[in-house]
Amino acid sequence: MSDSQTVSAAVAKLYNTYPFPPEALLDEPPPGYNWRWNWLAAYNFCTGQKPQKQDIRILDAGCGTGVSTEYLVHLNPQASVVGIDLSTGALAVAKERCQRSGANRVEFHHLSLFDVEQLPGEFDLINCVGVLHHTPDPIRGIQALAKKLAPGGLMHIFVYGELGRWEIQLMQKAIALIQGDKKGDYRDGVQVGRQIFASLPENNRIVKSEKQRWSLENHKDEHFADMYVHPQEIDYNIETLFELIDASGLEFIGFSNPSFWDLERLLGKAPELIERAKNLSDAYGGQSQRQLYRLIELLDPEVTHYEFFLGRPPLVKADWSDDNALLAAIPELNPCIEGFPSQCFFNYNYQIVNLSVPEFEFMQKCDANSTVAEILTGVQLGLDEVRKLLQQQLILLTPA
């Protein structure tokens, strides 16, 4: 076999041994939501408006045991969903999971990312979470997926970050050294790793990192194996991440956790430094935003992953600065909120939102039929406040 085939076979062996993720199978739809897997919410986040169609095609690229696939089906009732994975063991669990919960608009294929061209047609939404960094050639993988993304489509990606996973990397290498010629025996690797953790002093840096950040999930061997004995892992920093993104040929839309990438969060007490950071483009040839991201991760090296959206043009982004356009738009509630109707509820990120009385009254009237202008005839709310609701991802707007 080629080196790429050897790595892919080793990864498949791991997930056949420890199917991942190990979430329980349910005889009902999964609880809650992940807004990144909801086409309406994700499209609104990326473009500022509701998509024109909902009968879309979705690809879950590297679906594992189908946790994400199941959500993609239930959160997008008009979509058809395809899941692919290179582990037959994980796919068997995924099929059972979706069958039991009634996620029947899905088909599964035993394929790697590199073979995705074997699927017919294009996809409006491609989800690839926790996969590219485990392939032998992530650039080849992202390019293969990009070719299957339809014009105007979105791709959601999640890859590891090197700065926040430093202790994990050390433990991976330590386990491999002790395993010696038994490396690749994943059950032995898990046993060795657990013995190491049980033996190290409590004040050891690796032990403290595990207890503070990972131990709750790593009590399951599937999680422990995925983290510490994986045969293939590439961790990124901002510079190498954008090399990957640029290679895709797609448009970088933005990180799906934008609050982390706000320099104000870190340097709010020093506005003069924030102003100086805005001039990064003078020294870096127009790459100011990327250098700003790099600055943020250097100042907050806890970042363990990057999650972001890419898009294939044409992807029209709404501009609601024109009052007439905003007044003529039709608002409706973001489908990924919980606890409404109430002035206090959870937003798309499960953060608590507290509305004023006029904001609450406005949202109550967002029935997907009335325009903003029609609603405002009975609610004492200004257009800037409506824009705030949109900025907070609490409402979706359909242009006139």
Salt bridges, closest charged atoms under 4 A:
ASP27 OD1 - ARG100 NE 2.87
GLU96 OE2 - ARG100 NH1 3.55
GLU107 OE2 - HIS109 NE2 2.77
ASP124 OD1 - LYS53 NZ 3.28
GLU167 OE2 - ARG205 NE 3.06
ASP185 OD2 - LYS182 NZ 3.92
ASP188 OD1 - LYS182 NZ 3.72
ASP221 OD1 - ARG194 NH2 2.85
GLU233 OE2 - ARG165 NH2 3.18
ASP235 OD1 - ARG165 NE 3.88
GLU239 OE2 - ARG294 NE 3.92
ASP246 OD1 - ARG290 NH2 2.87
GLU251 OE2 - LYS317 NZ 2.73
GLU275 OE2 - LYS278 NZ 2.94
GLU297 OE2 - ARG294 NH1 2.58
ASP300 OD2 - ARG265 NH1 2.92
GLU302 OE1 - ARG213 NH1 3.12
GLU307 OE1 - ARG36 NE 2.60
GLU307 OE2 - HIS305 NE2 2.78
ASP323 OD1 - ARG387 NH2 2.58
GLU332 OE2 - LYS50 NZ 2.80
ASP384 OD1 - ARG387 NH1 3.05
